[in-house]
């Protein structure tokens, strides 16, 4: 199916895609050096580099490296030595390359990615002599079973060689990262695989990569007069239905979540950095990450150089489409940015990111991998499956952050992470203490009500015409005095439509609520309507997991009984405590307009929806696991 990425360019937010010329020269670029093109001493069945049919044989030279410094000037360079297999250049050539990189003042990091078969003591001595700070990455797909797709040309598995290499690195006091391709050989065994990798003392980082190769329907054409055993294995593994090593985005998301749960539960996080888990956590915490799938420095900041002189964008993009210009023709950074802006593939990739602008996951997801989304879009006409799995990753990691001792809830399909801003309380810890302490002092609250029924305490002296109960009497969200069931004004502070559900959750479930809204049309104000919500503040991690599970069962029981115009959502988010800026994980139960419904339909049906949800909540038992395994959500009733 032809690509549909032909629409005119639309503005893309800087947090999703940032052009190279829009970043100052302190922002690094990554340059992948394909030292010998696709030339490799092993023949892994899923190798994406060999599917490019890139020329091998020639080598990246010192002149290529010097040219990079001339092009990018003072901009920092992160160099990746790749292949094929980079060690096939030989020791003399590698020594010259590393020596040149060591003299380049703008090169701040050099990483070597190898299959590990050739790596021995002599190679490590060479690295120590010419680039002592070299980062080493080993390609290993978990345990022996997981490495079944990694073979030599004779068809034998290379896993024993990788084990020897990892043991050698530990003996020499060296550390390395591991790149694991997630295939069906590891699915369902995340804990076992993570434990196995962690058993090697040299490992300090692990990156899980997906084998999204369902579009691979033809094996590589054998070169020469005889077909190698490895190519015969590949031919048997590839059919018109796709490659046997391929997985779906949903399978990858589940594996990563289960792997992260084990990584946390077993304490492996103390020594090993796990991606994409760490990148997701950092973005959930509002921190930056260098992981380009989660950052704005995407294909515009990643380059690839081949030994035949081609210079292009990220090596995960299809070639020759990703080619920008000959390396010899690039004399400065403006030459590169000009080529980027005239490259149809990069234009299509950037255009694809316009879909991310309204997405609620945008600030964490960052748009994901342009290359993977482009391949899915070109093959199927849609990248929705990719976007769905990114949301699943974020939802699952949000749960593991909130309740790491209760990992099962991370696989819940009804609980979705959403940013809620502003969401600040004066002092969360003091509020929780007062909630459970009958003797705590409780002072009169500032409440104002308007015709629209909102209750809050913005600090202004009058009530408005819109029914908002607050110190300002104004519509929309304003600060509210924090009440608890023992406060004399507790009932007065809860809007009428929200009261039955709030009362059920606080009295029957014994849970803490910190906010609620009965929903407001704000007719005639020019303001956007407000949806119905009840917000819960768990006291502990265990209570967070229990409440999330109970809410999931509540939504499952209500599914099919809510009015067609209303959808119930379970939202994971955070509440910030003003004095400390500490973020507390919270859960929001929200009623929103169903897809295709109008706001008028929504507010006409809202009372019935709240009554249904309240009735179900009153009969929802305390449970230890969510309902999704037995009663998965209906795709047509719940927004992605």
N, C-alpha and C positions, 0 to 999 in steps of 0.2 A: 504494500500500500504506500503511495507516495506521501512524503512529508506534508503536513498542513501548515508548516511554519513559514508562511509567506505574508503575514499581515504586516502593516506598517509599524514602524518602531513606536513604542509607547514608553513613557517615563517609567524607569525602574528605580525603586528606592536604593539608596546608597548602602543599606544594610544587606542587600541581596546581591548586587553586582556593582562593583566599583571599577571604572576604567583605569587603566594604568596611569594615564596622564592626570587623573584626579587625586592621586596619592603623592605625598611628598617623597623625597629620595631617601627618607629613613625607612620606608616600607620595603621589605625584601621581596625579591622575586625568586621563584624556584626554577632551576634549570636542570632538566633531565638529560644526561649525556648517555646516549645509546652507544656505548664504546665500540661495539662491533655489530651494530644493527640487531638483527634477529638471530645471529649466530650463537648457538648454545651447545653445551656438551650433554644435555639431557633433552628429552622430548615429551614434556608434560602434555597430556592429551588436551587440556583446556587452554593452552597458551594463547593469549590474545595477540601477542606480538607477532607470532608467526602467521596469524591470519591476516596481518597487514601486508604480507608479502614484501616486507621492507628488505632492501639489499643488505646482505651480510658480506663478510670478508674484509672490507675496508675498516679502518680504525679511526676513532677520534684522536686528534693529535694535540700537541702543545699549542700549535697555532690557533686551533679552535678555541681553546681556553682563553688565550690572550685576546681574541676577538670579543669574547663576552665582556671582558673588562672595558674594552673600548666602547662597546654599545651602551652599556648601562651606567658608565661613569662611576659616581660615588654610591650608587644604590647597592645595598647589601645583597649578596648572592648566596642562596642555599643550593648547593650542588648535589645532585643525585646521580651516582654511577650505576647505570643499569645496562641491561642487555635485552634479549638474549642473556648470556652469562658474561659479566664484565671481566671475570678472571681469565677468560680465553684470550685476552690481549697479551698475556705473558708478563713475567715479572719485570723485565727491563722496561717495557712500555708503561706498565703501571707505575713503576718508580718515577719515571719522567713526568707522568701526568700528576701524581701526587706532589712531587716536588714543585711543579709549576703552581698548583693550587695553593700550596703553602706560602708561596711568595706573593700571591695576589692579596692586596690589603682589604678588598671588599668581600672576599670569600669568608663568610663567618661560620659556615657549617658544611661538612662533606659527609655524605651518607653512601655506603656501598650496599647494594642489595644483591645477594648471591644465593644460589641454590645450595651452597655449602659443600658440594662434592669435592672440589679441588682445594678447599681451604685447609692448610696445614701449618705447622710451626714456622716454615720458611716464609710463608705469606704473612703471618703475624709479625715476624721479625721485620719484614719489609715495611709493613704499615707503621710499626713503632719507629722505624728509622726515618721515614719520609713524611708521615702525617700521623703523629701520635694520637691526635684527637678524633681520628676517623670513627664514625658511627657505623656499626655493622648490623645489617638486617639479614635474617635467614628466612627463606621461604619453606615453611613446614605446616602442613594442614592437620595439625593436631597429632593424634596417635597413629599407629601403623595402619589401622583401618582407614582413617581419614586421608592418609597419603596414597591411597590406591590409584589416584589419577596421575601421580608424579612418578614417571618411569624414565629409564634410559632408552636409547634407540633399540636396544635388544629386548625391550619389554619388561625388564626386571625393575623392581621398586628401588628407589634411591633412599628410602627411609633410613636404613642402617647407616648410610654415610652421613646423614644429617645428625643422627644421634652421636656419632663419633665426633663430629665437628662441635656440637654443643658441649660435650664433655671436655674437649680440648680447650675451648674458650674458658670454661670454668677453671681448668687447671692453670691456665695462664692469667687468671684474674681479670679476664675481659668480660664485658657484658654485651648483650645484643638484643635487638628487637626481633619479634617473630611476625611474619605475615602469614595468616591462615585464610585460605580460600574456603568459604563455607559451601559445601556440596552435600548431596544426600548422604554421603558417607559419614557425616557427623551429626545430621539432624536427629533430634531426640536424645542426644548424648552430651549436651552442653557441659554439664557438671563434670562428667568423666573426662572430656577433652580438655577443659580448663585445668583440672587437677593434674593431668598428664603434662601439659606444657609447663605448669608451675613447678613441676618436679625437677626441672633443669635449673640449676643454680645460676647459670649465665643469663637467663631470660629476665629482662627488666621492663619489657614493653610487648604488647600483643595487639595487633591490628587485624580485625576480622573483616574480610572482604567478601562480597557476595558473588556467586557465580550466576549472574543474571543472563544466562546464555540460551534461553528458550528460543531465540531467533536464529541460533546456529543450526542449520539444517543440512549442511554439506561438510564432509570431512576435507581436510587439506589434500591437495593433489600431491601424490608421491613424486619426488624428484629422483632421477636416475632410472636405471633399468629394473631395479629390484625394490620392492616395497618392504620397508623395515617392519619388524614386529610391532613397534610402537604405533606406526601408522595403520596397521591392520587392527590393532586394538581400538584406535580412534574411529575407524570406519564402522566397527561394530557398535560403537557407542553413540553414533549420530544417525538420526533418521529425520524424516520429514516432520515429525512431531517435536523435534528439538534434540538437544544433547542430553545424554544420560546423567551428566554431572550438573545439569542446570537446576536451579531452585527458583521459587517465586519470591517476590518481595515480602509477602506475608510470612513465608517460612523463615526468611532471613531475620525479620523483626523478632519473631518468637525465639529464634536461636540466640540472638544478641541479648534479649531480655533475660533468658534463662542463664546465659553465660555470665551476665552482670550480677545476677542474683547469687550465683555460686562464688564469683569473684569477691563479692562483699561478704557473704556468709562465712567463707573459708578464710577470710583475712588476707587473700592474695593481693588486695589493693595496697597493702603496706609496702610491697616490693615491685609490683607489676602495674604499669599503666595500661589500661584496657580501652581501646577505641573501637567503635565510636561511643562507648559509654562515657568516657571522661569528657569528650567534646560536648556531649549532650548535657551532662551535669553542669559543666562550666556555663553553657548558655542558659540553662535553667536558673542558675545563680546570678545571671547578669554579667558574667565574665567573658572576656575575649578568648578566642581559641585560634590556633594556627591551622586547624583542620579546615581545608578549603571547602569541604561539603557543608560546613556550618558557618562559613565566613563570607564576606563580600569579595575577598581577594581570590576570585575563581580563575577561570581560564585566561583572563587578561593579565594574570600575574604568574602563570605557569607556562614554561616553554620547554621544547624538546629539540635537541640537536642530534642529527644523524651523521654517520661518518662520511656519507656522500655529499655533505655540504648543505643538506636541507635543514631549514630552521622553521619551527612551527609552534603551535600551541600545545596544550596538554597531551601527553602520550596516550591517554585513555580515549581521546577523540579519534574518529576514523581518519585514516590517512589514505590518499593524499589531500582530502578535504581540509585537514587542519594545517596544511603547509601555509606558511606566511610569505617567506622569501628566502633566497639563498643566504646562508650565513655571511658569505663574502660581500653581499650587497647591502648588508645592514651596517651602517657606519655610526649610527647614534640611536638613542631611544625613540626620537620622533619617526625614524624610518620604520621601526617596529609598530608603533601605535597607528601609523598610517595604514600599514598592511593589516592590522587587526580590524580597523574600521571598514576595510573593503573586502574582508573575508566573509562570504555568505554563511559559512557554518557558525562563526562566532556571532554574527548578526542574528541568526536563527536562535542560537542558544540564549543570547541576551533577551531576545523577544519572548522566549518561552518563560522567562522569569517574571513577566508582567502578571502571570497567573498568581504569583505569590503575594502581590501587593495587598489584597484584602484578606489573605489567609490568616486565621488566628494563631497558627503555629509559626508564623514568619520570623518572629524575633528570636526563636530558638532554632528552628530548622535552618534558616539561612538559605533556603532554596535547594539544598542538596547538590548532587553531582550532575553537572550539565551534560556530560557525555552519556551517562546512563539514561537520563530523561530523554535525551535526543534519540537514542537508539530505540527506546520503547515507543516514542512518538512516531518515529519513521516506520516502525514495523507494524504497529497496531492502530495508529491514529490517536492514541491517548496515553498520557502519562499518569492517569489517575491511580493505578496500582502502585506506582512508585511513591506518589504523594501520600497515599493511605499508609504505606509502611513507615514513612517518616513520622507521621502522626502517632502510629502505634509505638514506635521507639520512644518518643517523647512522653507519651502517656505512661508507658511502663517504667521509665526511669524516674518520672515524677513520683510514682508510688514507692519505688525503692528508696528514694531520698527520704520520703515521709515515714515509711515503715519497713526499714531494711530487714527486720527480724521476721517479717511476714511476707515473703516474696511471692506467694501464690496470687495475691491481689494485683500484681504487676501485669498479669495477663487478662485482666478484666477488659471487656470490649465496650462497656457502657461508660466508664469513667474517662473523661477527656480533659487534658490540661488546657487551661485557658488563662491568658493574662487578664487580670482585673486591676484596673488603676483608676482612681486611687483606691487603695484598700489598706487603710492605716487605722490603728487603734492607739489611744493615748498610752496605755500600759497593759499589754496582754497578760503578763504574769500576775499583776495585781487584780485584774478582772477575774482570772481563773481562781485565784485564791479567795476572792470575795464571793464568787458563785457558790462555793462549797462550804462557806463559813457563815452560819446563822448569826454569829456574834459580830460580824464585821459591820462597821458603820456604813449606813446608806443615806446619802444626801438627796434632797429634792432634785428632780430632773427638770430640764427646760424642754417643755413640749408645746408645740403649736400645731394646730390642725387647720387644713384648708378644705375646700370643697372636693379636692381630688384625693384626700386621705393620706398623703405622705407624712411620715413621722420622722423628724430628725432635730438637730440642735445646732444650727449654723450660727447662732448668737445674735440674730437680729430681732427686733422687738415686736413683730406683728405677724398675724396670720394672713396668708394670701387667698386669692379666689380659687386656688387649684386644689385645695384639700390636703396639702402636704402638712403633716404634723411635725414641726421643727421649731427651733427658736426663730428661724427666719420666716416660716410659713411659706416657703418657696417650693416650686416644683423641682424635679430632678433630685440627684443625690446630694445631701449635705451631711455634715458631721452630726452624730446623734449621741446623746448621753448613754452610757453603757449600763443597761439595766439587767437584773437577774430575777428569777421567780420569787425571791424573798423581798424584793423591793416593793414598796407600797404602790408605786406607779407602774408596776410590771404590765398589767393588762392594758392600762391606758397607753402604753408605749408601743403596742403592737397593732397594726392596722387590721381592720375587721376581717377581710378576706384571708389574711395570712394567719390569723389567730388559731384556728382549729389545728392546722398542721404544726405550727410552732408549739402549741400546747401538747400535742401528741409526742413530738420529738423530745421536748424538755421533761415532761412529766412521765410518760410511759417508757421512753427510751433512756431517760436519765442523761441525755446529752446536753451539751452547751451550744446555744445559738448566740451569735454575736451581731446578726443583721438579718433583716427581712424586708421584703417589699411586696405589696399586694398587686402590683402592676398598675400602670397609669397611662392613659391615652394621651394626656397633655393636650387635649383638643384646644385649638385656638391660640396656642402659645408659640408655635414654630419650633418647639422642642421635639426631639425624637421620643417615641413612646418608651416606657420602661416595662420590662418583663417581670413576671412573678418570680420570687426567689426566697429561699430560706437558707441561711449560711450557718454551717456547723463548725465549731472550734474544738477539735479533739484535745483531750488533756494529755494523752500519751501516744506513743507510736502504736501500741497495741489497740488502743481505742480507735485510732485512725483507721487501722485495718478492719476492725470490727464494724465501724460505722460505714465504711466504703462498701463492705460486703452486704450489709443490711439494706443500704440504699439501692444497691444493684438488684437485690431480690425484690425490693419495693417497686422499682421500675419494671422489672420483668413481670411481676404480677399485674401491674397496671397496663402493660402493653396489650393493645387490642380493645381496651375499655375506655381509653381517653377519647375525647371528641376528635374528629378528623383534623380539625384546625389547630390542634395543640400537640406539641411534642415535649416529653420530659427528658431533661438532660442532667447527668451527674458530672459536675465540674470539679477538677482538681486545680487549686490555685494556692496563693499564699497571702497571709495577713502580716503586715509589718507593724512591729511594736515601736512607737515613736521614740522612746528614750534610748533604746539600744540599737535600733534599725535591724534587729533580728527578725528573720522571716519565719513565720509559723505556718506549717501546712494546714490547709483548711479544705472543707468540702462544701460545695454549693449545690442545692437542688433547685433547678431552674425549669420553668415552663416557658417555651418559646413558640412562636408561630411555626406550624408545620410547613415544609417546602410547598410552595404554591398557594399558601393561604395569605389572606390579607390581614392587616391589623384589625379591621372591623370584625372579620370572622373570628380572630383570636379573642378579642375582648367579649364577644357574644358568647363564646364557649368557655371562657376562663373559669367562671364559678363552678360549672359542672366538672371541669378538669380538676380543680382544687378539691372538690368534694370526693371525687374518685380516688385521688392520690392520698388524701387524708384517711379515707376508709381503709385503703390497702396498707398504709403505714401503721394503723392501729393494730392490724393483724399480722404484721411482718415480724417473724421471730428473730431473736438474736442468732446469728449464724457465724461460721468460721471461714466460709469461702463464698465467692460471688456466684451468681446464677448463670453465668455465661456458658459454662460447659454443657449444661442441660437445656438452657433456654437462651440461646444467643439472640442478640438484638435483631430486629427486622431491618434490613438495609433501607427499605423504603420509608420507614418511620423515624429513623434516626439519621441526622445529618452527619456527613463524614467528619 
